[in-house]
Each structure stands twice: as structure tokens, then as C-alpha cells.
Amino acid sequence: MPLLTIAASGIVWHPMLMRIRIPELLAERGLSPYELSKRSGGRISMSTAYRLQRNEGRAHTFDSNLLEALCDVLGVEPGELLERDRKRGRGK
């Protein structure tokens, strides 16, 4: 099974194999989820920003628009934003 699928609606992540490094990137920049949402100009909702922080960046799915907004606001490339979720192995 591939780690991700590119679909017409965006990128679909297979459960718990990848995570978005939101907690680390926000901490490095001294930002809160609220500030992340505000700096996105409405592209990242507050509920999404807080959910990503609370879930340690784990998301079952998210679309390419969210990925682009996160990269823009945090000043990173997608490869810096994503990492393999080492807390969960394959098949667990």
C-alpha cells in the first residue's frame, strides 16, 4: 500500500503512516495554532490548526490546499513539513 494517494480532491494519507510536524514547527517559531490560523488569511481554520496541534500532527486526510497554506505560513517546503510517524508502525 502506498503512503499517500494523489486524488482529484487533494492528497489522501493512509492512516497514521505520516504526520505533519505542526507541534515542532509552531514551537520553533513561537506560534500558537491561533496565530497560525490568523497568518493564513483564512486558509487554515482555527479548528484545523488546533486539531493538528492536539493530535501531534496526525491526520487521516488533508487536501493540497491545506498543505500549501501550511508551507506558506511556516516558510517551509513539503518535505520539511511531513515525516513518517515512527510511533505507529505498519500494520498496527
Backbone as a printed PyTorch tensor [residue, N CA C, xyz], in Angstrom:
tensor([[[  0.8410,  -1.1790,   0.0000],
         [  0.0000,   0.0000,   0.0000],
         [  0.8880,   1.2450,   0.0000]],

        [[  0.6150,   2.2380,  -0.8630],
         [  1.4200,   3.4510,  -0.8820],
         [  1.1640,   4.2940,   0.3650]],

        [[  2.1120,   5.1710,   0.6990],
         [  1.9530,   6.0510,   1.8450],
         [  0.9220,   7.1310,   1.5930]],

        [[  0.7900,   7.5690,   0.3530],
         [ -0.1940,   8.5880,   0.0490],
         [ -0.7660,   8.3530,  -1.3300]],

        [[ -1.9210,   8.9280,  -1.5390],
         [ -2.5940,   8.8320,  -2.8150],
         [ -2.9160,  10.2440,  -3.2740]],

        [[ -2.6010,  10.5730,  -4.4920],
         [ -2.9790,  11.8700,  -5.0480],
         [ -4.3440,  11.6800,  -5.6960]],

        [[ -5.3230,  12.3600,  -5.1760],
         [ -6.6900,  12.2550,  -5.6880],
         [ -7.1100,  13.6120,  -6.2450]],

        [[ -8.2110,  13.6260,  -6.9510],
         [ -8.7180,  14.8760,  -7.5180],
         [ -8.9730,  15.9020,  -6.4230]],

        [[ -9.3670,  15.4600,  -5.2440],
         [ -9.6570,  16.3780,  -4.1490],
         [ -8.4110,  16.7620,  -3.3650]],

        [[ -7.2690,  16.1830,  -3.6600],
         [ -6.0310,  16.5300,  -2.9590],
         [ -5.2660,  15.2900,  -2.5750]],

        [[ -4.4720,  15.4050,  -1.5200],
         [ -3.6560,  14.3050,  -1.0490],
         [ -4.4180,  13.5590,   0.0360]],

        [[ -4.4510,  12.2500,  -0.0730],
         [ -5.1180,  11.4210,   0.9240],
         [ -4.0480,  10.5780,   1.6020]],

        [[ -3.9080,  10.7220,   2.8950],
         [ -2.9120,   9.9650,   3.6510],
         [ -3.5260,   8.6860,   4.1590]],

        [[ -2.7800,   7.6270,   4.0690],
         [ -3.2230,   6.3720,   4.6420],
         [ -2.9940,   6.4430,   6.1390]],

        [[ -3.8930,   5.9130,   6.9310],
         [ -3.9190,   6.1330,   8.3770],
         [ -2.5750,   5.9390,   9.0810]],

        [[ -2.1690,   6.9810,   9.7450],
         [ -1.0910,   7.0090,  10.7150],
         [  0.2970,   6.6380,  10.2070]],

        [[  0.5490,   6.7110,   8.9320],
         [  1.8860,   6.4380,   8.4420],
         [  2.7200,   7.7030,   8.3130]],

        [[  2.0620,   8.8390,   8.1440],
         [  2.7460,  10.1200,   8.0180],
         [  2.1420,  11.0740,   9.0380]],

        [[  2.9290,  12.0640,   9.4230],
         [  2.3990,  13.1120,  10.2870],
         [  2.9290,  14.4590,   9.8340]],

        [[  2.1900,  15.4940,  10.1810],
         [  2.5680,  16.8620,   9.8770],
         [  3.2840,  17.3950,  11.1160]],

        [[  4.4620,  17.9460,  10.9640],
         [  5.2800,  18.3810,  12.0890],
         [  4.8010,  19.7070,  12.6910]],

        [[  3.5080,  19.8680,  12.8580],
         [  2.9430,  21.1180,  13.3660],
         [  3.4480,  21.4720,  14.7650]],

        [[  3.3870,  20.5600,  15.7430],
         [  3.8290,  20.9580,  17.0980],
         [  5.2720,  21.4820,  17.1100]],

        [[  6.1730,  20.7930,  16.4190],
         [  7.5740,  21.2110,  16.4030],
         [  7.7630,  22.5440,  15.6830]],

        [[  7.1240,  22.6900,  14.5300],
         [  7.3050,  23.9050,  13.7350],
         [  6.6880,  25.1230,  14.4190]],

        [[  5.5530,  24.9400,  15.0700],
         [  4.9590,  26.0610,  15.8140],
         [  5.8560,  26.4500,  16.9820]],

        [[  6.3650,  25.4620,  17.7120],
         [  7.2450,  25.7490,  18.8560],
         [  8.5160,  26.4690,  18.4060]],

        [[  9.1260,  26.0140,  17.3050],
         [ 10.3480,  26.6440,  16.7870],
         [ 10.1220,  28.1090,  16.4320]],

        [[  8.9030,  28.4300,  16.0040],
         [  8.5940,  29.7890,  15.5630],
         [  7.8750,  30.6090,  16.6240]],

        [[  7.6140,  29.9980,  17.7650],
         [  6.9090,  30.7040,  18.8330],
         [  5.4830,  31.0660,  18.4700]],

        [[  4.8420,  30.2180,  17.6770],
         [  3.4700,  30.4740,  17.2270],
         [  2.4880,  29.5590,  17.9370]],

        [[  1.2780,  30.0490,  18.1020],
         [  0.1730,  29.2250,  18.6020],
         [ -0.6730,  28.8100,  17.4000]],

        [[ -1.5250,  27.7980,  17.5810],
         [ -2.4460,  27.4530,  16.4980],
         [ -3.3160,  28.6450,  16.0730]],

        [[ -3.7030,  29.4810,  17.0480],
         [ -4.4850,  30.6790,  16.7360],
         [ -3.7120,  31.5880,  15.7780]],

        [[ -2.4250,  31.8430,  16.0810],
         [ -1.6110,  32.7010,  15.2190],
         [ -1.4120,  32.0770,  13.8410]],

        [[ -1.2450,  30.7610,  13.7900],
         [ -1.1210,  30.0610,  12.5090],
         [ -2.3530,  30.3150,  11.6490]],

        [[ -3.5200,  30.1680,  12.2610],
         [ -4.7710,  30.3900,  11.5450],
         [ -4.8880,  31.8370,  11.0560]],

        [[ -4.5920,  32.7770,  11.9180],
         [ -4.7010,  34.1930,  11.5470],
         [ -3.7240,  34.5630,  10.4230]],

        [[ -2.4980,  34.0740,  10.5030],
         [ -1.4980,  34.3920,   9.4750],
         [ -1.8220,  33.7630,   8.1300]],

        [[ -2.6760,  32.7440,   8.1400],
         [ -3.0380,  32.0890,   6.8820],
         [ -4.0770,  32.8750,   6.0900]],

        [[ -4.6310,  33.9130,   6.6900],
         [ -5.6270,  34.7160,   5.9910],
         [ -6.9070,  33.9510,   5.6960]],

        [[ -7.2540,  33.0190,   6.5660],
         [ -8.4870,  32.2550,   6.4050],
         [ -8.3190,  30.9340,   5.6750]],

        [[ -7.1240,  30.6280,   5.2190],
         [ -6.9180,  29.3670,   4.5020],
         [ -6.8320,  28.1700,   5.4510]],

        [[ -6.4500,  28.4170,   6.7130],
         [ -6.3970,  27.3630,   7.7250],
         [ -7.3570,  27.7740,   8.8360]],

        [[ -8.3940,  26.9890,   9.0550],
         [ -9.3550,  27.3380,  10.0950],
         [ -8.7270,  27.1320,  11.4710]],

        [[ -9.2520,  27.8460,  12.4610],
         [ -8.7420,  27.6730,  13.8170],
         [ -8.9540,  26.2450,  14.3020]],

        [[-10.0870,  25.6620,  13.9580],
         [-10.3440,  24.2910,  14.4110],
         [ -9.3350,  23.3190,  13.8030]],

        [[ -8.9640,  23.5180,  12.5540],
         [ -7.9560,  22.6580,  11.9190],
         [ -6.5980,  22.8550,  12.5790]],

        [[ -6.2030,  24.0940,  12.8090],
         [ -4.9070,  24.3800,  13.4320],
         [ -4.8240,  23.7600,  14.8270]],

        [[ -5.8630,  23.9250,  15.6300],
         [ -5.8640,  23.3430,  16.9780],
         [ -5.9120,  21.8220,  16.9310]],

        [[ -6.6550,  21.2580,  15.9890],
         [ -6.7380,  19.7990,  15.8730],
         [ -5.3770,  19.2070,  15.5070]],

        [[ -4.6730,  19.8350,  14.5900],
         [ -3.3410,  19.3470,  14.2150],
         [ -2.3740,  19.4290,  15.3900]],

        [[ -2.4610,  20.4970,  16.1730],
         [ -1.6060,  20.6410,  17.3550],
         [ -1.9650,  19.5810,  18.3990]],

        [[ -3.2330,  19.4300,  18.6750],
         [ -3.7060,  18.4950,  19.7060],
         [ -3.3990,  17.0430,  19.3390]],

        [[ -3.5050,  16.7090,  18.0660],
         [ -3.2680,  15.3290,  17.6130],
         [ -1.8150,  15.0850,  17.2400]],

        [[ -0.9250,  15.9790,  17.6530],
         [  0.5060,  15.8570,  17.3670],
         [  0.7850,  15.7280,  15.8710]],

        [[ -0.0270,  16.4250,  15.0720],
         [  0.1860,  16.4320,  13.6320],
         [ -0.3850,  15.2460,  12.8860]],

        [[ -1.0130,  14.3280,  13.5940],
         [ -1.5840,  13.1580,  12.9170],
         [ -2.9100,  13.5350,  12.2840]],

        [[ -3.0480,  13.1980,  11.0200],
         [ -4.2790,  13.4870,  10.2920],
         [ -4.5510,  12.3250,   9.3550]],

        [[ -5.7970,  11.9190,   9.2720],
         [ -6.1410,  10.8360,   8.3540],
         [ -6.1140,  11.3240,   6.9140]],

        [[ -6.5950,  12.5230,   6.6970],
         [ -6.5730,  13.1130,   5.3580],
         [ -6.4060,  14.6220,   5.4750]],

        [[ -5.8700,  15.2040,   4.4510],
         [ -5.9020,  16.6530,   4.2910],
         [ -5.6680,  16.9380,   2.8290]],

        [[ -6.1000,  18.1100,   2.3850],
         [ -6.0020,  18.3710,   0.9550],
         [ -4.7740,  19.2120,   0.6190]],

        [[ -4.5270,  19.3220,  -0.6510],
         [ -3.3390,  20.0350,  -1.1220],
         [ -3.4040,  21.5240,  -0.7790]],

        [[ -4.5960,  22.0900,  -0.6600],
         [ -4.7180,  23.4990,  -0.2740],
         [ -4.2030,  23.7240,   1.1480]],

        [[ -4.4990,  22.7900,   2.0490],
         [ -4.0050,  22.8970,   3.4210],
         [ -2.4860,  22.7600,   3.4350]],

        [[ -1.9630,  21.8140,   2.6950],
         [ -0.5170,  21.6280,   2.6150],
         [  0.1600,  22.9060,   2.1270]],

        [[ -0.3810,  23.5030,   1.0820],
         [  0.1790,  24.7390,   0.5370],
         [  0.1080,  25.8790,   1.5510]],

        [[ -1.0240,  26.0160,   2.2340],
         [ -1.1820,  27.0830,   3.2300],
         [ -0.2050,  26.9030,   4.3880]],

        [[ -0.0480,  25.6690,   4.8660],
         [  0.8920,  25.4110,   5.9550],
         [  2.3200,  25.7560,   5.5310]],

        [[  2.7010,  25.3560,   4.3370],
         [  4.0420,  25.6630,   3.8350],
         [  4.2550,  27.1700,   3.7130]],

        [[  3.2640,  27.8770,   3.1960],
         [  3.3740,  29.3310,   3.0420],
         [  3.5270,  30.0270,   4.3880]],

        [[  2.6620,  29.7040,   5.3250],
         [  2.6720,  30.3930,   6.6220],
         [  3.9240,  30.0520,   7.4210]],

        [[  4.3530,  28.7990,   7.3780],
         [  5.5030,  28.3750,   8.1730],
         [  6.8390,  28.5720,   7.4480]],

        [[  6.7870,  28.9080,   6.1720],
         [  8.0100,  29.1440,   5.4100],
         [  8.8480,  27.8920,   5.2070]],

        [[  8.1640,  26.7760,   4.9120],
         [  8.8600,  25.5030,   4.7160],
         [  8.4180,  24.8680,   3.4000]],

        [[  9.1710,  23.8820,   2.9660],
         [  8.7970,  23.0580,   1.8260],
         [  8.0590,  21.8280,   2.3500]],

        [[  7.2730,  21.1490,   1.5210],
         [  6.5190,  19.9780,   1.9930],
         [  7.3820,  18.9290,   2.6920]],

        [[  8.5930,  18.7080,   2.2130],
         [  9.4640,  17.7160,   2.8380],
         [  9.8670,  18.0710,   4.2580]],

        [[  9.8650,  19.3670,   4.5890],
         [ 10.1750,  19.8120,   5.9480],
         [  8.9530,  19.7300,   6.8550]],

        [[  7.7940,  19.7140,   6.2550],
         [  6.5390,  19.7060,   6.9980],
         [  6.1050,  18.2940,   7.3800]],

        [[  6.4500,  17.3170,   6.5660],
         [  5.9730,  15.9490,   6.7590],
         [  7.0810,  15.0330,   7.2500]],

        [[  6.7000,  14.0260,   8.0240],
         [  7.6370,  12.9880,   8.4280],
         [  6.8840,  11.6900,   8.6210]],

        [[  7.6170,  10.5940,   8.5510],
         [  6.9990,   9.2930,   8.8280],
         [  6.6710,   9.2350,  10.3070]],

        [[  5.5370,   8.6730,  10.6300],
         [  5.0950,   8.5470,  12.0180],
         [  5.7540,   7.3200,  12.6250]],

        [[  6.7870,   7.5380,  13.3790],
         [  7.5450,   6.4270,  13.9510],
         [  6.8950,   5.8400,  15.1950]],

        [[  5.9040,   6.5250,  15.7640],
         [  5.1980,   5.9800,  16.9270],
         [  4.2540,   4.8640,  16.5350]],

        [[  3.9120,   4.8160,  15.2640],
         [  2.9950,   3.7870,  14.7490],
         [  3.6720,   3.0660,  13.6120]],

        [[  3.8640,   1.8020,  13.7420],
         [  4.4760,   1.0260,  12.6610],
         [  3.4330,   0.5590,  11.6760]],

        [[  3.8960,   0.0060,  10.5990],
         [  2.9700,  -0.5420,   9.6030],
         [  2.2250,  -1.7160,  10.2050]],

        [[  0.9510,  -1.7750,   9.8850],
         [  0.1350,  -2.9000,  10.3140],
         [ -0.3180,  -2.8300,  11.7570]],

        [[ -0.0740,  -1.7120,  12.4390],
         [ -0.5340,  -1.5720,  13.8200],
         [ -1.7980,  -0.7900,  13.8730]]])
